[in-house]
Amino acid sequence: MLNTYNSPLVAGQGGVMTEEVGVVTGDLELRTAMGEDGVVTAKVRYAGAEEWYRVRGGMCKLADERDHAAVHSLLLGVLNRPSG
């Protein structure tokens, strides 16, 4: 992986849909990782857990690796809903 970003979040009602286990809610951590091919993959895990789950629809290819931070920030803004 070229680089990764990690951020805590709280997924309120409706949660975050994952490929492996369906919807997860509560205190989570978001990780976006960009590979050498420019593809960014978004995953979440329960705070303090070891296992990561792929966010459904959470992959995209970037034309410029400098956009990774912005993609992470935008995704965090969408998923972090502590009030529901």
C-alpha positions in Angstrom: 0.0 0.0 0.0 1.2 3.5 -0.8 -0.5 5.1 2.1 -3.4 4.8 4.6 -5.5 7.1 6.7 -7.3 6.0 9.8 -10.0 8.0 11.7 -12.5 7.2 14.5 -16.2 7.6 13.8 -19.6 6.9 15.3 -22.1 5.2 12.9 -25.6 6.1 14.0 -28.9 4.6 13.0 -28.6 2.9 9.6 -24.9 2.3 10.2 -22.3 1.4 7.6 -23.0 -1.4 5.1 -20.1 -3.8 4.8 -19.5 -6.7 2.3 -18.7 -9.3 4.9 -21.1 -8.8 7.8 -23.8 -6.4 6.6 -24.5 -3.2 8.7 -22.2 -2.2 11.5 -23.0 0.6 14.0 -21.5 2.3 17.0 -17.9 3.3 17.7 -15.9 2.4 14.6 -12.6 3.2 12.8 -12.4 4.0 9.1 -9.3 3.1 7.1 -8.7 4.1 3.5 -5.7 2.5 1.8 -4.4 3.3 -1.6 -2.4 0.8 -3.6 0.3 1.2 -6.2 -2.4 1.1 -8.9 -4.2 4.2 -7.5 -7.2 2.2 -6.1 -8.4 3.4 -2.7 -10.3 0.8 -0.6 -12.4 1.8 2.4 -12.7 -0.5 5.4 -14.2 -0.2 8.9 -13.8 -2.1 12.1 -15.3 -1.8 15.6 -13.1 0.4 17.8 -10.3 -1.7 19.3 -11.1 -4.8 17.2 -8.7 -6.5 14.8 -10.9 -7.5 11.9 -11.6 -5.0 9.1 -14.7 -5.1 6.9 -14.9 -3.7 3.4 -17.4 -0.8 3.0 -19.9 -1.7 0.3 -19.1 0.5 -2.7 -16.0 1.7 -1.0 -13.5 1.4 -3.8 -12.4 4.0 -6.4 -9.4 4.7 -8.6 -7.8 8.0 -8.3 -6.1 9.9 -11.1 -3.8 11.7 -8.6 -2.6 10.1 -5.3 -2.8 13.6 -3.7 -6.6 13.2 -3.8 -6.5 10.4 -1.3 -6.7 12.7 1.8 -9.8 14.4 0.4 -11.5 11.2 -0.4 -10.9 9.9 3.1 -12.1 13.2 4.6 -15.3 13.2 2.5 -16.1 9.5 3.3 -15.5 10.2 7.0 -18.0 13.1 6.8 -20.6 10.9 5.3 -20.2 8.0 7.6 -19.7 9.8 10.9 -23.2 10.4 12.3 -23.1 10.3 16.1 -26.5 11.8 16.4 -28.1 9.4 13.9 
